[in-house]
Amino acid sequence: MQVTAALCHTLTQITFDSLPDEVIEVAKRIILDGIAVAVAGARERGPTIAAEHVKSQSGKASATVIGHGFRTSPVLAAYANGISMHVLDYEPMWSPPTHATSPTLPAVLALAQERQISGQEIISAFVKGCELQGHIRLASHQYAPGEFTVHPPSSVGLMGSAAASAHILGLSQEQLQHALGITASRAGGLMANVGTMAKATHCGWAAMSGLDAALLASRGFTGNATIFEAPNGYVEHFFGRQFNHDELLRVGHSYRMVDPGFVIKLFPCQYGTHFGILAGLDLHKQISNPDQITSVHIISPRMPYVDRPAPKSGLNGKFSFQYTVAAALLDGSVTIPTFSDGRCTQPDIAALLSRTTLTQDETIPGVLEEMWVEVVVELQDGQRLSARCDGPQGFWGLPPLQRAEHLVKIRDCLGVGLDAERTEQCIQLVETLETLQSGEIAQLMALIG
C-alpha cells in the first residue's frame, strides 16, 4: 500500500481556494495565538539563551528572530522562534494531545519572510502542517499521556513543518515524500525533559528540522519515499500496529482544525493542570483567608509526569498538579508570572505544598475529553470544601471561547513585548491575513521582531 505517495498527493493538491472558510478563520485565530505566545515567551530565560546561541552561529539575515531584534537564516529563526512559542506551554491544545502550532508556524513565518509570499499562502502552508499532525495523532491511537512513547510534538511536529515548508517551496509530490523521509529520521524528544528548558527545544527542533528537510529535498536530496509504510520506518518505530493508515489518509477530506478543533489555553501550563486550577480558583472565592487551609487533597487521572509535589523552578511548576492548585488557592489567578522561579520558591507556596496530597486515580479516564479533577480543602474550623472541574472554558463539547475573550489573552501576551499601538497593529494584520501581500507580511514581522 503506497500510503506515503497517496498522502503526499493529497497534500500537494490542497490550495487556499480549496480551504473551507471555517478552516481559514480557525487558522488565523491560531496563528495570532501562536505569535502572541511567542512574543511573550521570547523574554523567558531559555529562549534568550537560544537566541544568543543562534546569533553566534550567524547565517544570512533573512528571517526575524521574534523579540530579539535581529535576523538570521530561516532554519535558525524557525528553531529559536519555536522555542519561544512553546516555552510558556501556552499555545493551543489539540486532541489527541499535541502542540501543532510551535513546530509549524515558526517554519512558515521564517520561510514566508524570506520568499516574500502572501498571507493566503501562509494560511495554506500552516493548515497543511497542522492537518498532517492532527491526522497522524488520530491515526496513532495514542490518546492518553501514559501512552506516549515520546513528547508528541517531537514525533509529529517536524512532519507538519516539512509539509508546510514544502508548500511554500512548491515541492512536487515526490520531493515532499523525500522531505518526510528525511525528517522522520530526526524525530523523537524524551518525556524525561518535561519541566526543563529542553522541552521547548522539541518544538524548535521540529520547526527547524522539517524546514531543513524540505530545503534539502528541493535540491534533490533524498530520503525513504515510503516512510509511513516502510519496515523499520516512521510508523513502525513510533506507533506500532495500532496505527490506522485510513485515518491518516483523511487529510484534506476532513479538517481536524474544525473537528474537533483547537482549545485555546487560558493558563500557561500543562493542560491537565487547568482542571485543578479551575477547581482551585472556585475554592479561592469561598475562602476568605488562605492561611486557614490545613490540608489540600487533589484527585486526578493517572498522569505521572504531572505529579511534582515540590517543583524547584517555574518551568517545573508548569507540570505540577500540586503547584498549580496551590497558586490558584493562594493568588486567585494563574498567569505568566505564576511560573517565575521567584514565585515558585516563596514561603507561602512551600507551606501550602507541604500540606497538599495528590491521588492519581486509575479509574478516572486519562483521555482529555473524559477526565476530571477534584480538589478538597479542609480549614482550621473543620469546614471541608470541594470543587470539581470536568472541562475548562472552550473545552471540546462546551461553548467555544469568543473572540473578545481570546483577545484578552492575546493583548496580555503581546503586551510583554509591544506597546498598545503595536499590539493592535499586530492583531489587525493577522486578523486580515488572507488579504496581505509580502510587504505587509514584512511589516508584521518587523512589529514582532
N, C-alpha and C positions, 0 to 999 in steps of 0.2 A: 504494500500500500504506500503510495507516494504522498505521504502526509505533508512533508515539508514543501514539496512543489505545489500542492493544492493550496496550502496556507499562504504561501508567498504570491501565488497567482491572485488570490482574493485581495491580499493587502495592496498589491500594485494597482488594482482596479478601483480602489476607493479614492474618490476625489472630493473636493469641497462641495461641488454641486450634488454629489450623491448623499451627503450627510443630511439626516433629518434636522429640522430646525431646533428640536428639543436638545439634540446632541450638541449642536453648536452653542446653545445657551449654557448648557452644563459645562462645556469645555471652557468657555470664557470665565465662568464663575470659579472653576478650579484653578485656572491659570492665574487669576487675580489672587486667590488664596495662596497659591504657591509663591508668587512674587512677594506678597506681603510678609509671609512667614520667613522667606529668605532675607528680606531687608532687616527684620528683627533678629534673626539668627546670626547674621553676619557679625554682630557685635560680641558674640559669645567667644570664650577663650579658644575653644577648639577650632572654629572657623578662622579666627585671627591667626593662629599658628599655621593653619593650612594655607591661608592667603600669603603669608610671609614665605612659606616654603615654595609655593607656586611662583611667586615673584622672583625668587632666587634662581629658578630654573629657566627664566626668560621665556622665549617663544615670541612669534610675531604678534604684534599688538593689534589684534582684530576683533577680540571678543571681551566684553566687560566682566570683571570680577565684581559682583554685586557688593556695594557697601565699602569697598576698599580703594576706590579712586585710581585704578589702573586697568589696563587691558593686557591680555596675553593670547595665546593660541586658543582656538575653540575647544580643543581637547582638555587643556589645563583649566580653562574657565569653567567647563562643564563639571570638572572634578571639584573645584573649590566651591562653586555655587550649589552643587548637590549636597555638599556637607552643610552649608549654611541653611539650605532648605529643609534639612532633616533634623538638625541638631536639637531643636526645641521639642521634637516629637509632637508637632502642632499641625502638620499637614492633614488633609482629609483622609478619612478611613474608608476602606473598601471591604467587600465581603465576596468570597473568603478573604481573610485578612492579608493585606499588603499595603504598602505605601507606593502608589503608582506615580505620584507627581514628581518627587525629588529625583528619581532615576531618569525621568523622561524630559521634563520641562527645561532643566539646565542645558541639556544637549541641544534641544530645539532652539532655545534663545541664542546660544552661542553660535550655532551654525547659521541660523537665520540672520544674525547680525553681520556675519562675515559675507554671506552670499547675497545679502540685501533682498530678501524675499518679502512678500506681502503678508498681512495679517491672516488672510484666508489660508495661505499655505502653512503658517504656524499652527493654526487650528487643526488643519488636516493631519499634519505630522503628529501633533500631540494626541489627537484621537486615535490614530493608528497605534501609537506606542502604548497608550493606556488600554485600548481594547485587547491587544495581544496579551498584555499582562493579565487582564481580567479573565480572559478565556483560558489561559494556562492555569491560573489559580483554580478556576472552576473545574477544569479537567483533572486537576491533581487529586481532588477529593481529600485534600488536607484542610479541614475546616477549623480545627481547634488548635491552639498554640502547642499543646502537647504532641501534636502530630508533625510539627515542622522538623525537617532534617537540618535546615539552615534558616537564617533570617530571610523571610520571603523576598524582600526587595533585591537581595544579593543573588537570587537564583532566577527571578523573573524580570527584574527591573532592567538589567542590561539587554535582555532580548527586546524589551519595549524601546529602549534607547536606540538600538540598532535599527529597528523598523521605522522609528520616527526620523532618524537621521537619513535613512535610505530614501525616504520620501523627498526630503529637501535636496538630496544629491541626485535624484532622478534615477536611482538604480533600477536595472531590469529585474525581472523575476529571478533569473539565475544568479545575478550579483547579490540580491537580497538573501537567497539561500546560502551563499557563501558567507555573507556577513553574519548570519545567525549561527552558522557552523563555527566561525572564528570566535565569536563572543561567548558561545556556550562553553568553550574550554576555559573561560576565565571566571566562571560562576562560583559562588559559594562564600558565605560570610557566617562565622561561627556565632551561635546564640550566646556563648560564654562572654562575648564582648558587649552584650546589652548592659547599659548603665555606665558605659565608658565613652570616651571621645571616639574610640574606634568604630562604634556602631554607626555613627553618621557617615563614616567613610565607606560603608557598604553601599550607600546610595550615591555618594560622589563617584566611587569607583564604577558603579553600574552605568551612570551617565557618561563617564569618560570612556569606559570600555566599549560600550555599544557604538558610540560616535567614532571611536578609533577603528573599530572593526568595519564600519560602513565606509570609512575613508579608505581603508586598505582594499576592501572589495571593489571600490570604484576604480582602483588602479590595476585590478586583475589578480589581486591576492586571493587565494582560495582556502576554503575550509571544507568540512564534510557537508555536502549539499543535501544530505538526507538526515540531518542531525536529530530530528524528532523521532524518527523510526529506526535509526541505526542501532545495531547491537553495541553495547557499551557507550551509548550516546546520551544525550541530554535527558530524555525522559526516563530511560532505564536507571540512570545514576541518581537522579533527584526524586523521582516519584514512584517508580516501580510499576507493577502490573495493574494497579488500580487506576492508572491514568486513562482517561476516556478521550480517544482521538476525535470522536464525533463532536464532543463538546468544544474541543479546540477549534474545529473547523466551522463553528458557528460564527467566527469572527466575520464581521461585515454583514451578517444576516440578522443578528440580534446585537444590541448595544448594551453592554454592561454598565456604561456610564449613566444610563437612564433606568435600567432594570437589572439589579436592584438599586443602582445609583451609589453615589458617594454620600458619606455622612461628614458634615463639617465639624471638626473638633472645636470645642469651646474651652478646653483646658490643655495646656502644653505638656502633656504626659501620656503614658501608655493608655490605650483606650479602655481596657478593662477597669483601670482605676477610676474612670469617670463615674462608674456606677457607685463606688464607695464615696467619691467626692460629693455627689448629689445627695446621697443619704446623709453624709456629714453636714452638708450645708442646711439641709432640712432640720437636723437636730440643733445646729448652731442657733437657729431662730427661736428655739424653745428653751435654750439655756442662757440665763441672764449673766452667769459668771462661769467661764470655763474652768476656773480654779476649783470649782465644786465637783469636777469629774473625778471619780475614784477608779473607774475602770472603763475600758472600751473593748468591745469584742466585735470582730469583723467576721462575717460568714461569706465565703466566696466559692466559685468553682475552683477546681484544681488548676492553678497556674503557678508552678513552682518558681519561675523566674520573676514573678511579681510579689514574692514573699521575701521582703527585705526589712527585718524588724528594726535595724539601726543603720540606715544609709549614711555614708560618710561624706557624700558630696551631693550637690544639687542634681547632677546628672543621674546619680544612683537613685535619688529620691523619686525620679520620674517613673521608676519601675517598682515602687513600694506601695502596696495597699495601705500599710501602716502609716507611712509618712504622709501620703496624700489625704487620708482621712483625718489625721491629726491636724494638718494645716487647715483643712476645711472647718473643723470644730473650733480651732483657736482663732482663726482670722476671718472666717465668714466669707472668704474668697480664695480662689486658687488662680494665680496669674503667673506671668513670666518671672517676676522677682521671687515668687514662692520657691523657685528651684535654683536660687543662688546658693552658693556654698555658705554664705553668712546666715541666711535664714535656716538652712538645714541643720546648723550646729548650735542654734540658740538654746538656752536652758529650758524655756517653756516647752519647746518641741521635744527635747530629750526627756523631760519629766513625763510628758504625756505618753511618749513612746514606751517608756518603762512600764506603763500601766495598760498597754494595748496588747491584745492577743488576736491571733488570726486562725480560723479554722477553714481549711480548704476541703470542702465537702464533695466527695466523689459523686454524690447523687445529683448535684447541680450541673446541668449541661455546660460544657466548655465552649460551645459554639456561641458566637456573639449574639445572634438573634434569639437565643433561648436562655441565656444566662441571666442571673440576678445576683445582687449583693445586698446583704443586710448589715446594718451597724446597730449595735446595742450598747447603750451608755448607762452607767449607774452613777448616781450622785451621792454626795455626803449625807443627804437627808433620807437616803434609802430609795428614792424615786428611781424607777427604771424606765428609760425611754428607748424606743427603737424606730428605725426608718429603713425602708427597703426601696431599692431602685431596680426597675425592670427594663429601663432603657432611657438613655439621655435624650434631650431635645433634638429633634431632627432624625432620630433613630429610625431604622427601617421599620415600616409599618405605622409610624407616627407621623403627624403633620411635619412637612419639611421646614427647615429654617428659612425664614423670609429674608428678602434682600436687605431690608433695613436692619434686621438683627445681625446678619452676616457682616454688614458694613461696620458695625461696632468693633468686631474683631479686626477687620481689615485696617481701619483707621488706627487702632491701637498698635498693631504691628508696624505699619508703615511709619507711624509717628516716632518709632525708635530711631529711625534714620533720616526722616524727611520732615520738613516743616508742613504746616497745614495746607499751604497753597500747592506745594509739590505733591502732597498726598492726594489732593483732589484731582490734580492733573493726571496722576498715575491711574487712579480709578477710572476717570473718563476715557483715557486711552485704551485700557483693557476692555472696558465695557462696550467699546465700539471697535474692537479688534478686527472684525471682518471687513471693515471699511478702510483700514490703514494700509498705506504703501510703505516702501522701505525707509523713506525719510522720516516718517512718523514712528516707525519701529526704532530707528536710531535715537529719536527724541525720548522714547520710553526707556531705553537702555541707559541714556545719559542721566535721566532722572534718578534711577535706582543705583547708578554706579557710584 
